[in-house]
Amino acid sequence: MSAGRRQRIAAHIEITWLQGAPVLDTCPNCGAAGPVTPLLGIDYRPPGAEHRFVLRICPVCTARFADDRRMMDYGTDELIEIGWHVYQVQIGAGLWPIAAPLTRVNKPAGARVLEIGGAYGFGLDFCEHAHGWRGEGYDPSPLAEFGAKALGVTVHQRYFGPADLANGPWDVAIATEVIEHLADPPAFLTLLRGALGAAGVLVLTTPDAAWITPELAAERLLPLLSPGAHAVLQTAQSLRMALAAAGFGHVEIRREATSLIAYASVAPLALAPASEAAAGRAMFRRYLVARSAAAEPASDLQLGLAGRGFFEAVNDGDAAAAAGAWAALAPAIAARFGLDLEAFAGLPAAAAGADLAALARLMPLGLGMILFARAMQQLGAGVARPETLPLLAQAAAAVAALQAALAQRSLSDGLSAELGRVLQVEILLGQAELGDPDALASILALEDAAALRRAFSALVNAGRYEAAEALGAAPAFAAALAADDAADARLAALILDLQRGRTAAALARLMDWRQRGAAPGDLAPYLADVLVRLVNEGQYDTAAALAEDGSIERSLPQLPATLWRDGLAALLLLDVQAGQTGRIEQRLAAAKGGGLPAPELEAVTLNAFVALVNATAFAPAGKLRAAVEPMLVKARPPYTAPLRNALFAAGILYLQARADWRRGAAVFSRLRDDVLKTVEPGSTPPDIFWPALRGEILILRRLRRDAEAGALLAHCLTRYPGAPEDLEPRAGAA
């Protein structure tokens, strides 16, 4: 968006991106005085008021700050009057963003924790119940009173000040989404430094000001800016500088989505690695389940904890936790609102257009999140996406009702905004899987690389290959596929190439995947698949180069039995092509010793035998004879194509030695009898019939059974059309 252009981001908020001359100011974050750059103007006009702010950029620390830092009164009862306390409990407290940073802090049970600006007190509650810490909180909002009663935590309904330091020191201090509300960040950080013991850890989260750009969507800009609430917004650089200036010698800052997560201490930090996120998620789910079970049935607290627990469990694939949360959630919603989630028919009519307090009386405020998770749970259980479309549509309606209620106060819920985007894509995907061509066009029109990748992957997984091809041909898809977070889409593109028979393209994708550092175990099944296809297509040189390092052969025992069999057969055929017939017995023995199931082992042994005979490698084929003959003896008609090929190969092998001629005649006659019994006169026999008949006639003539040979040939020539013209002369040769 060009500088100077106005943009409405909420009902009462309009912004203008600025490109004016620098103005003189003093940065409230680092204290630097001098020229600062105007970033945007904010015109905020809630009912009965009018506020104008200019957001400026400090050239020294890069913080973004409002020129007027007089902010809202957090102690007003208006928050309760509009239903904000219900929203906070049921959906808006942002439980995982509060809990996630705390899962990394290593402090023993009994550690003292201080939460500043925790509103309802969920951060403190998580510390006490998940970690076993002891703590207290400070928040001037009336939400603190509600939270203290509902959660049973100690929250002082006032600001934390220097006089409160006498109650310290604390081992952990938490300030999630607080510092951006304060006009003097350095004073706040210095206060927190004084509250902590020598090894105390500060955990702080705040919006990432680096995201405030003209390119960011309005619904994502709104929670970042929050006019009248956010005074100074931090970047990673400005926050690091402020923490250092406050006396924190050890700082770690992470960027996650549009937030910054900071850990700070005077002593070296001892944090759980970020890579152990799964353990943190499990801790969080256990907390939600336990606390929702202890909450009053059908209360705001139970709805909020169980609803979030269900959502998080489905996202994490924890089926047991999801089932437990649903068992508590569905009856609670039915009891309080009269809504049957097992057969959900739609939102109450009055939900559309209701304000926040009225909406909270009609339905759970987190209903959109809950219904979305229910649809995802069904998808995970194998329900076809189109069958979830009614549920997805109701989830979208519930999300829209909540956002509309919040918008009446120029507010927005970040999770609901994200769910709205995801639901739009999910619904379009369901419509695309039903064959709606307009849905594909709508997905492309989103101009959202992540949505495009998800759509492509979902269509491939659903077997909608033509629709996936259409998306994959879009000019934007190549760039979307090249992104670092596009692993799922790249895998889907590989699968699509394999399904469409594009072996060379699939091989190229595999090599790219390998260069990107993919785990060998992830690559193994696709490498084996491509090897088999290359061999089947006669691309022996390419296949041999792919198998050269031995990794495919080593991986085969870990793959499904059919892929192990086909991969081994491909390697055996490569051995035959390369004249390495001496390795065949070794490969088969290794497969038998490695536990390849008997049916697959028999199939690959017959395959190797046929390949050797076809290559006229009769000596190594003869070595397999002892293993092959029992399989052929027990075979009963009607024969499958592989068995017919094996019988024919055995007949050819028997032709090579006079002592085996009678065996050869018997094998060829088995093939001929099978066809005579299964193929009606006048029909076209299998391709192998005439060569097998030729072999039988040849052996009969060699055995001086000419009359029998002539009668058999005459019978077959009159029974079936399409006999080769040279059959009789060759059959008559001695």
C-alpha positions in Angstrom: 0.0 0.0 0.0 1.5 3.4 -1.0 2.4 6.0 1.6 -0.4 8.4 2.4 -3.2 6.0 1.6 -5.8 5.5 4.3 -6.8 2.1 5.4 -9.7 1.1 7.6 -8.7 -1.8 9.9 -11.8 -1.8 12.2 -15.1 -0.1 12.5 -13.7 2.7 14.6 -10.0 2.7 13.4 -8.5 4.1 10.3 -4.8 4.3 9.7 -2.6 6.2 7.2 0.9 5.0 6.2 3.2 7.9 6.5 6.3 9.0 4.6 6.9 12.4 6.1 10.0 14.2 7.3 11.6 13.1 10.6 10.4 14.9 13.7 12.3 15.5 17.0 11.3 13.2 19.9 12.8 11.1 22.7 12.5 7.4 22.5 10.7 6.1 25.6 12.4 2.8 25.2 16.1 3.7 24.9 16.1 7.4 25.8 17.7 8.4 22.5 16.8 12.0 21.6 16.7 13.4 18.1 15.0 12.8 14.7 12.5 9.9 14.6 10.6 8.6 11.6 6.8 8.7 11.4 5.5 5.3 10.5 1.7 5.6 10.5 -1.1 7.8 11.7 -4.0 6.2 13.7 -7.4 7.7 13.9 -9.3 5.9 16.6 -13.0 7.0 17.2 -14.8 4.6 19.6 -18.3 5.6 20.6 -18.3 9.0 22.3 -14.6 9.7 22.0 -11.9 10.6 19.5 -8.2 9.8 19.7 -5.3 10.4 17.2 -1.9 8.9 17.4 1.2 8.8 15.3 3.4 5.7 15.5 7.1 6.6 15.3 10.3 4.5 14.8 13.3 5.1 16.9 16.4 5.0 14.7 18.6 3.8 17.5 16.8 0.8 19.1 14.0 0.4 16.4 11.1 0.4 18.9 7.8 1.8 17.6 6.1 4.2 19.9 3.0 6.4 20.0 3.4 10.1 20.2 0.6 10.2 22.8 1.2 7.5 25.4 -1.8 8.2 27.6 -3.6 4.9 27.5 -6.9 3.3 28.7 -7.9 2.9 32.3 -7.5 -0.8 33.0 -9.4 -0.6 36.3 -12.7 0.4 34.7 -15.8 -1.8 35.2 -16.7 -1.3 31.5 -14.7 -4.5 30.7 -17.2 -6.5 32.8 -20.2 -4.7 31.4 -19.3 -5.7 27.8 -18.7 -9.3 28.8 -15.0 -9.2 28.5 -14.5 -11.4 31.5 -16.5 -14.2 29.8 -14.5 -13.8 26.6 -11.2 -14.0 28.6 -12.2 -17.2 30.3 -13.8 -19.0 27.3 -11.4 -18.1 24.6 -9.5 -14.8 24.8 -6.9 -15.5 27.5 -4.5 -17.0 25.0 -3.7 -19.9 27.2 -1.0 -21.6 25.0 0.9 -18.3 24.3 1.0 -17.8 28.1 1.9 -21.4 29.0 4.3 -22.1 26.1 7.2 -20.0 27.3 6.7 -21.3 30.9 7.2 -24.9 29.8 10.9 -24.2 29.1 11.7 -22.7 32.6 13.6 -25.2 34.8 12.7 -24.4 38.4 11.9 -26.9 41.1 8.5 -27.4 42.7 8.0 -24.8 45.4 9.7 -22.0 43.4 8.2 -18.6 43.9 6.5 -17.0 40.9 5.3 -13.5 40.3 2.8 -12.7 37.5 2.4 -9.1 36.4 -0.6 -8.0 34.3 -2.0 -11.5 34.2 -5.6 -10.4 34.1 -7.6 -13.5 34.9 -4.5 -15.3 36.3 -4.1 -18.2 34.0 -0.4 -17.9 33.8 -0.2 -18.1 37.6 -2.6 -21.0 37.6 -0.5 -22.9 35.1 2.6 -22.4 37.1 0.9 -23.7 40.3 -0.8 -26.7 38.7 1.7 -27.7 36.0 5.0 -26.9 37.7 4.1 -27.0 41.4 5.3 -23.4 41.9 3.8 -21.0 44.5 2.9 -17.5 43.4 0.9 -14.3 43.4 -0.2 -11.9 40.7 -0.8 -8.2 40.3 -3.4 -6.7 37.9 -5.5 -3.6 38.2 -8.3 -4.9 36.1 -11.6 -6.2 37.6 -10.8 -9.4 35.7 -8.3 -10.2 38.4 -11.1 -10.4 41.0 -13.1 -12.9 38.8 -10.0 -14.9 38.1 -8.9 -15.1 41.7 -12.3 -16.5 42.7 -12.7 -18.9 39.8 -9.1 -20.3 39.8 -8.4 -20.0 43.5 -5.1 -18.1 42.9 -3.8 -15.0 44.7 -4.2 -12.0 42.5 -3.9 -8.5 43.9 -6.2 -6.1 42.0 -3.7 -3.3 41.7 -0.5 -2.3 40.0 2.8 -3.8 41.1 5.1 -1.1 42.4 8.4 -0.5 44.2 6.8 -1.0 47.6 5.9 -4.6 46.6 9.5 -5.5 46.2 9.6 -6.2 50.0 7.6 -9.3 49.3 10.3 -10.7 47.1 12.6 -12.0 45.8 10.9 -14.3 43.3 12.4 -17.1 41.3 10.3 -16.5 38.2 8.6 -13.3 37.0 6.0 -13.4 34.2 4.8 -10.5 32.1 2.9 -11.7 29.1 1.6 -9.1 26.7 2.2 -6.3 29.3 5.2 -4.2 28.3 3.6 -2.8 25.1 0.9 -1.2 27.3 3.4 0.9 29.3 4.6 4.3 28.6 8.0 3.7 30.4 9.3 0.3 29.5 12.8 0.9 31.1 11.2 1.6 34.5 9.1 -1.5 34.3 12.0 -3.8 33.4 14.2 -2.2 36.2 11.4 -3.0 38.6 11.2 -6.6 37.5 15.0 -6.9 37.7 14.7 -5.9 41.4 11.9 -8.4 42.0 14.0 -11.4 41.0 16.5 -13.3 43.0 20.1 -13.8 41.8 19.1 -16.8 39.6 15.6 -15.6 38.9 14.2 -15.7 35.3 12.0 -13.1 33.7 9.6 -14.5 31.1 8.2 -11.8 28.8 6.1 -11.8 25.7 5.0 -8.9 23.5 3.9 -8.2 19.9 6.7 -8.1 17.4 6.7 -4.5 16.0 8.7 -5.7 12.9 5.4 -7.0 11.5 3.8 -3.6 11.4 4.1 -3.1 7.6 1.6 -2.1 4.8 1.7 -5.6 3.5 0.2 -7.2 6.7 -3.6 -7.9 6.5 -5.9 -5.6 8.5 -7.1 -8.3 10.8 -3.5 -9.0 11.8 -2.6 -5.4 12.1 -5.4 -4.6 14.5 -4.2 -6.7 17.5 -0.6 -5.4 17.0 -1.6 -1.8 17.0 -4.5 -1.9 19.6 -4.9 2.0 19.6 -5.4 3.4 23.1 -3.9 0.3 24.6 -0.4 -0.2 23.1 2.0 2.6 23.8 5.5 1.2 23.0 6.0 -1.7 20.7 9.2 -3.7 20.6 11.3 -5.3 18.0 13.8 -8.1 18.9 16.6 -5.4 18.8 14.8 -2.9 21.0 13.7 -5.4 23.5 17.3 -6.9 23.8 18.7 -3.4 24.3 16.0 -2.5 27.0 16.6 -5.8 28.9 20.4 -5.2 28.9 20.0 -1.7 30.1 17.8 -2.9 33.0 20.7 -5.1 34.2 19.8 -8.5 32.6 23.2 -9.9 31.5 21.7 -13.1 29.9 18.9 -12.7 27.4 17.3 -15.1 24.8 14.7 -13.8 22.4 12.6 -15.9 20.0 10.3 -14.7 17.3 7.2 -16.9 17.0 4.4 -15.8 14.6 3.8 -12.1 15.3 5.1 -12.3 18.9 8.4 -12.0 20.7 9.2 -14.3 23.6 12.1 -13.2 25.8 13.9 -14.9 28.7 16.2 -12.8 30.8 18.3 -13.3 33.9 21.4 -12.0 35.7 22.7 -15.5 35.9 23.2 -17.8 32.9 19.9 -19.1 31.6 19.1 -22.8 32.1 16.1 -23.4 29.8 14.7 -26.6 28.3 15.6 -26.7 24.5 13.0 -25.2 22.2 13.2 -28.6 20.3 11.5 -30.2 23.3 8.2 -28.5 22.4 6.3 -31.8 22.3 7.0 -32.3 26.1 5.7 -28.8 26.7 2.6 -29.5 24.7 1.9 -32.7 26.7 2.3 -30.7 29.9 -0.2 -28.1 28.7 -2.8 -30.7 27.7 -2.5 -32.4 31.0 -3.1 -29.1 32.7 -6.2 -28.4 30.6 -7.7 -31.8 31.2 -7.1 -31.7 35.0 -8.3 -28.2 35.5 -11.4 -28.6 33.3 -12.4 -31.7 35.3 -12.1 -29.8 38.5 -14.1 -26.7 37.3 -17.8 -26.2 38.1 -19.8 -28.1 35.4 -21.0 -25.9 32.5 -19.3 -22.9 34.0 -17.3 -20.3 31.9 -14.2 -21.8 33.3 -15.1 -25.4 32.3 -16.2 -24.3 28.8 -13.0 -22.4 28.3 -10.6 -25.1 29.6 -12.4 -28.1 28.0 -12.9 -26.2 24.7 -9.3 -25.3 24.5 -8.3 -28.7 25.7 -10.3 -30.3 22.9 -8.9 -27.9 20.3 -5.3 -28.5 21.4 -5.6 -32.3 21.7 -7.0 -32.5 18.2 -4.2 -30.3 16.8 -1.6 -32.5 18.6 -3.1 -35.8 17.5 -3.8 -36.8 21.1 -6.9 -38.9 20.6 -7.3 -39.9 24.2 -7.2 -36.3 25.5 -9.5 -35.2 22.7 -12.1 -37.8 23.6 -11.9 -36.9 27.3 -12.3 -33.2 26.6 -15.2 -33.8 24.3 -17.0 -36.1 26.8 -17.0 -33.1 29.3 -17.6 -30.4 26.7 -20.6 -31.6 24.7 -22.9 -32.2 27.8 -21.8 -28.9 29.3 -22.8 -27.0 26.2 -26.1 -28.9 25.9 -26.9 -28.2 29.5 -26.1 -24.5 29.4 -27.1 -23.4 25.9 -29.4 -26.3 24.7 -27.0 -26.9 21.7 -26.5 -30.5 20.6 -23.0 -30.7 19.3 -23.4 -34.3 18.2 -26.0 -33.2 15.7 -25.4 -29.5 15.4 -28.1 -27.8 13.4 -26.8 -24.2 13.4 -26.3 -21.1 15.5 -29.1 -19.4 17.3 -30.8 -16.9 15.0 -29.9 -14.0 17.3 -26.2 -14.8 17.2 -25.7 -12.7 14.1 -25.4 -9.1 15.1 -25.3 -9.8 18.9 -22.9 -7.8 21.0 -20.3 -9.7 23.1 -22.4 -10.0 26.3 -25.5 -11.1 24.4 -23.5 -13.6 22.3 -22.1 -15.1 25.5 -25.7 -15.9 26.6 -26.5 -17.7 23.3 -23.5 -19.9 22.8 -20.0 -20.6 24.0 -17.7 -17.8 22.6 -15.2 -20.5 21.6 -17.8 -22.5 19.6 -16.1 -21.8 16.3 -12.8 -23.2 17.6 -14.7 -26.2 19.0 -16.6 -27.0 15.8 -13.4 -26.6 13.8 -11.6 -29.0 16.0 -14.5 -31.5 15.7 -14.3 -31.3 11.9 -10.5 -31.9 12.0 -11.1 -34.8 14.4 -13.4 -36.3 11.9 -11.0 -35.8 9.1 -8.3 -37.5 11.1 -10.6 -40.4 11.6 -11.0 -40.9 7.9 -14.2 -39.0 7.2 -14.1 -37.5 3.7 -13.6 -33.7 3.7 -16.8 -33.0 1.7 -18.8 -34.8 4.5 -17.4 -32.2 7.0 -18.6 -29.2 5.0 -21.8 -28.6 7.0 -19.7 -28.6 10.2 -17.0 -26.4 8.8 -19.7 -23.9 7.6 -21.2 -23.8 11.1 -17.7 -23.3 12.6 -17.1 -20.4 10.1 -20.5 -18.8 11.2 -19.6 -19.1 14.8 -16.2 -17.5 14.3 -17.8 -14.7 12.3 -20.4 -14.1 15.0 -17.6 -13.7 17.6 -15.5 -11.4 15.4 -18.6 -9.3 14.6 -19.4 -8.9 18.3 -15.8 -7.9 19.1 -15.7 -5.5 16.1 -18.5 -3.5 17.7 -15.8 -2.4 20.1 -13.0 -2.3 17.4 -11.5 -5.4 18.9 -10.4 -8.6 17.3 -9.6 -12.2 18.4 -6.4 -13.4 16.9 -7.2 -17.1 17.1 -10.6 -16.5 15.5 -9.1 -14.4 12.8 -6.7 -17.2 12.0 -9.4 -19.8 12.1 -11.5 -17.7 9.8 -8.7 -17.9 7.2 -8.2 -21.6 7.7 -11.9 -22.4 7.6 -12.2 -20.5 4.3 -9.5 -22.7 2.8 -11.0 -25.9 4.3 -14.4 -25.2 2.9 -12.9 -24.4 -0.5 -11.0 -27.7 -0.4 -14.2 -29.6 0.4 -15.9 -27.9 -2.6 -12.9 -28.6 -4.8 -12.9 -32.3 -3.8 -16.6 -32.3 -4.9 -15.4 -31.1 -8.3 -16.4 -27.5 -8.1 -14.2 -25.6 -10.6 -15.0 -22.3 -9.0 -13.4 -23.5 -5.7 -10.0 -23.9 -7.4 -10.2 -20.4 -8.8 -11.1 -19.1 -5.3 -8.1 -20.8 -3.8 -5.8 -19.2 -6.3 -7.5 -15.8 -5.8 -6.5 -15.9 -2.1 -2.9 -15.2 -3.1 -1.9 -17.1 0.0 1.1 -19.4 -0.4 0.4 -21.4 2.7 -3.2 -21.9 1.6 -2.1 -22.9 -1.9 0.2 -25.5 -0.4 -2.4 -26.9 1.9 -4.9 -27.1 -0.9 -2.5 -28.9 -3.2 -1.5 -31.4 -0.5 -5.2 -32.1 0.5 -6.2 -32.6 -3.1 -3.4 -35.1 -3.7 -4.2 -36.9 -0.5 -7.8 -37.1 -1.5 -6.9 -38.6 -4.9 -8.1 -35.5 -6.8 -5.1 -35.5 -9.1 -6.6 -33.4 -11.9 -7.5 -30.7 -9.5 -4.1 -30.9 -7.9 -2.5 -30.6 -11.3 -4.5 -27.4 -12.0 -3.3 -25.8 -8.8 0.3 -27.0 -9.4 0.3 -25.4 -12.8 -0.5 -21.9 -11.3 2.5 -19.5 -11.6 2.5 -18.9 -7.9 2.8 -22.5 -7.0 6.5 -22.9 -7.9 7.5 -20.2 -5.4 5.1 -21.5 -2.8 6.7 -25.0 -3.1 10.2 -23.6 -2.7 9.6 -22.2 0.7 11.4 -23.8 3.7 8.0 -24.7 5.3 6.6 -26.4 2.2 7.8 -30.0 3.1 4.2 -31.4 3.0 3.5 -29.8 -0.4 6.8 -31.1 -1.8 5.9 -34.6 -0.7 2.5 -34.2 -2.2 4.1 -33.1 -5.5 6.3 -36.2 -5.4 3.3 -38.4 -4.8 1.5 -36.7 -7.7 4.4 -37.3 -10.0 4.5 -41.0 -9.1 0.7 -41.3 -9.6 1.0 -39.6 -13.0 3.9 -41.8 -14.1 6.4 -39.0 -14.2 9.3 -41.0 -12.8 12.1 -38.6 -13.9 10.3 -35.7 -12.2 9.8 -37.8 -9.1 13.5 -38.6 -9.0 14.4 -35.0 -9.3 12.2 -34.1 -6.4 13.7 -36.9 -4.3 17.2 -35.5 -5.0 16.1 -32.1 -4.0 14.5 -33.5 -0.9 17.8 -35.3 0.0 19.8 -32.0 -0.5 17.4 -30.3 1.9 18.5 -32.7 4.6 15.5 -35.1 4.6 15.9 -38.0 7.0 17.0 -41.2 5.2 14.0 -43.1 6.7 11.6 -40.6 5.1 13.3 -40.9 1.7 13.5 -44.7 1.7 10.0 -45.8 0.5 10.0 -43.2 -2.3 13.5 -44.1 -3.4 12.5 -47.8 -3.6 9.4 -46.9 -5.5 11.3 -44.8 -8.0 13.9 -47.6 -8.4 11.1 -50.1 -9.2 9.6 -47.7 -11.8 12.9 -47.0 -13.5 13.6 -50.7 -13.8 10.1 -51.4 -15.1 10.5 -48.6 -17.7 13.9 -50.1 -18.8 15.9 -47.2 -17.5 18.6 -49.5 -16.2 21.5 -47.0 -16.2 19.6 -44.5 -14.1 18.3 -47.2 -11.8 21.8 -48.6 -11.3 23.1 -45.1 -10.5 20.3 -44.6 -7.9 21.1 -48.0 -6.3 24.8 -47.6 -6.4 25.4 -46.5 -2.8 23.5 -49.5 -1.4 21.2 -47.3 0.7 18.0 -48.6 -1.0 19.1 -52.2 -0.5 19.8 -51.6 3.2 16.4 -49.9 3.7 14.3 -52.6 2.1 13.8 -54.8 5.3 12.2 -51.7 7.0 9.7 -51.1 4.2 6.3 -52.8 3.7 6.6 -56.3 2.4 5.2 -55.6 -1.1 7.7 -52.7 -1.6 10.5 -54.8 -0.2 9.6 -57.5 -2.7 9.3 -55.1 -5.6 12.5 -53.3 -4.7 14.4 -56.6 -4.3 13.0 -57.8 -7.7 14.3 -54.5 -9.3 17.7 -55.0 -7.8 17.8 -58.6 -9.0 16.9 -57.5 -12.5 19.6 -54.9 -12.4 22.0 -57.7 -11.5 20.9 -59.7 -14.5 21.3 -56.7 -16.8 24.8 -56.0 -15.5 25.8 -59.7 -15.7 26.1 -59.8 -11.9 24.2 -63.0 -11.6 26.4 -64.4 -8.8 24.7 -62.0 -6.4 21.2 -63.2 -6.9 21.4 -66.2 -4.6 23.0 -64.0 -2.0 20.2 -61.4 -2.2 17.5 -64.1 -2.0 19.2 -65.8 1.0 19.5 -62.4 2.8 15.8 -61.7 2.1 14.8 -65.1 3.5 17.1 -64.6 6.6 15.8 -61.0 7.0 12.2 -62.2 7.4 10.6 -61.3 4.0 7.2 -63.0 4.2 6.9 -66.3 2.3 4.4 -65.0 -0.4 6.7 -62.1 -1.2 9.8 -64.2 -1.1 8.2 -66.7 -3.5 7.2 -64.0 -5.9 10.6 -62.4 -6.0 12.3 -65.8 -6.4 10.1 -66.6 -9.4 10.7 -63.1 -10.8 14.5 -63.6 -10.6 14.2 -67.0 -12.2 12.3 -65.7 -15.1 14.7 -62.8 -15.6 17.7 -65.1 -15.6 16.1 -67.4 -18.2 15.1 -64.5 -20.4 18.7 -63.3 -20.3 19.8 -66.8 -21.2 21.7 -67.0 -17.9 20.9 -70.7 -17.7 23.6 -71.6 -15.2 22.5 -69.3 -12.4 18.9 -70.0 -13.3 19.7 -73.7 -12.7 20.9 -72.8 -9.3 17.5 -71.4 -8.4 15.8 -74.5 -9.8 15.7 -76.3 -6.4 13.8 -73.4 -4.9 11.5 -72.8 -7.9 10.4 -76.3 -8.7 8.4 -76.9 -5.5 6.6 -73.6 -6.1 5.6 -74.7 -9.6 4.6 -78.2 -8.5 2.1 -76.8 -6.0 0.7 -74.3 -8.4 -2.8 -75.0 -9.5 -4.8 -73.6 -12.5 -6.0 -71.1 -13.4 -2.5 -69.7 -13.3 -1.7 -66.0 -12.7 0.5 -64.2 -15.2 3.6 -64.5 -13.0 3.1 -68.2 -12.6 2.6 -68.6 -16.4 5.8 -66.7 -16.9 7.6 -68.9 -14.4 6.3 -72.1 -16.0 7.3 -71.0 -19.4 10.8 -70.1 -18.1 11.1 -73.5 -16.6 10.2 -75.1 -19.9 12.8 -73.1 -21.7 15.4 -74.1 -19.1 14.5 -77.8 -19.4 14.9 -77.5 -23.2 18.7 -77.0 -22.6 19.4 -80.5 -21.5 18.2 -83.8 -23.1 17.7 -85.3 -19.6 15.1 -82.6 -18.9 13.1 -82.7 -22.1 10.3 -84.7 -20.7 10.0 -82.3 -17.8 9.9 -79.4 -20.3 7.1 -81.1 -22.3 5.1 -81.6 -19.1 5.5 -77.9 -18.1 4.5 -76.6 -21.5 1.5 -79.0 -21.5 0.3 -77.5 -18.2 0.3 -74.1 -19.7 -1.5 -75.3 -22.8 -4.1 -77.2 -20.8 -4.8 -74.2 -18.6 -5.5 -72.1 -21.7 -7.7 -74.8 -23.4 -9.8 -75.0 -20.2 -10.2 -71.3 -19.6 -10.3 -69.7 -23.0 -13.3 -70.3 -25.3 -12.7 -71.5 -28.9 -12.4 -68.6 -31.3 -11.2 -66.2 -28.6 -7.6 -64.8 -28.5 -5.4 -66.8 -26.1 -2.8 -65.2 -23.8 0.4 -64.0 -25.5 2.4 -66.8 -23.8 0.2 -69.6 -25.4 1.8 -69.8 -28.8 5.4 -69.7 -27.6 4.6 -72.4 -25.0 2.9 -74.5 -27.7 6.0 -74.1 -29.9 8.2 -75.3 -27.1 5.9 -78.3 -26.5 5.8 -79.3 -30.2 9.6 -78.9 -30.4 10.2 -81.3 -27.5 7.7 -83.8 -28.8 9.5 -83.9 -32.2 12.8 -84.3 -30.4 11.3 -87.2 -28.5 10.2 -88.7 -31.8 6.5 -88.2 -31.0 5.8 -86.6 -34.3 2.2 -87.8 -34.7 1.3 -86.5 -31.3 2.9 -83.2 -32.1 1.1 -82.9 -35.4 -2.3 -83.7 -33.9 -1.8 -81.2 -31.1 -0.7 -78.4 -33.4 -3.6 -79.0 -35.8 -6.1 -78.9 -32.9 -4.7 -75.7 -31.5 -4.5 -74.0 -34.9 -8.2 -74.7 -35.6 -9.3 -73.7 -32.1 -7.6 -70.3 -31.7 -6.9 -67.5 -34.2 -3.8 -65.5 -34.4 -1.2 -68.2 -34.6 2.3 -67.0 -35.7 3.0 -67.8 -39.4 6.3 -69.4 -38.6 4.9 -71.7 -35.9 4.6 -74.9 -38.1 8.0 -74.7 -39.7 9.7 -74.0 -36.4 7.7 -76.7 -34.7 8.8 -79.2 -37.3 12.5 -78.5 -36.9 14.4 -81.2 -35.1 
